Structures are given as C-alpha cells and as structure tokens.
C-alpha cells in the first residue's frame, strides 16, 4: 500500500511552515475534487468527493471536511499537477501529487472521496477498501452519494 499515514501526519504538520503552492496565482478550493486557479477550474482525476455543502445522515459535514483536506494538500510548494485534458463542463482534468504522493489517493485514503473506477480504472480501489474497512471519514458516517 503506497500511502504512508506517518508521512501524511508529517505533511500536515509541515503545512504550517510552508508557502502556498501556485504562489503566482492563488488557488480557491471549491470542494473535495475541484479547485480554481485564475480563470481555470480544475477537476481531480479518478475520484468523486462530497460537494462542499454535503452532510452525511448523522450530521457529519463531509463536504466541508473534504474541502478542508484538499485545501491543505494543495497549499504546499511541493505540489505538482499534470493536466490530462478537459471534461464535459470545460474544467481542466488534472492529476496532482505532493512529494510524489497522489493527492487523489490521499483523499480516498482519508475517507473523504470515493474511487471513480470509470475514470481511475480502479487505481484507488485498494485505498477505498482500506478506508472503508477502517471506517474513515465518509465510511464512518454512512455517507452514500458517491460513485
């Protein structure tokens, strides 16, 4: 399993001491799988995350939590994004990494996004299985609207 929770914890602590990624043009995170930079909107490839206002049946603010995590992940100088084309809404589909770690996989691993096999070819299935079995995030709170 390529995602290391201990390294992720170190990353979260490092956020407090890092500069903002994309410093020349600030980013605005819209929800757990979409962000804007300048005039462009970007869609993280291969996952589906709760919309920013989505709430689980038990009241857990899954959308707000997913948005917060993506904001944290993108607010670091060591983020690299590769554009993969455009989706039907005109957004730039992108795959982003932090120190080589796939940000989409991190979102799924934390239980704040679902693997979207139609676009990921099952790339995040294992991370989702683990998050589900460990009842992280959406899996603990019974959120059911994902792919």
Helices and strands as residue ranges (DSSP letters): H 5-15, E 27-31, E 34-37, E 40-44, E 47-48, H 62-74, E 79-86, E 92-98, E 101-102, H 103-109, E 114-115, H 117-120, H 125-133, H 138-141
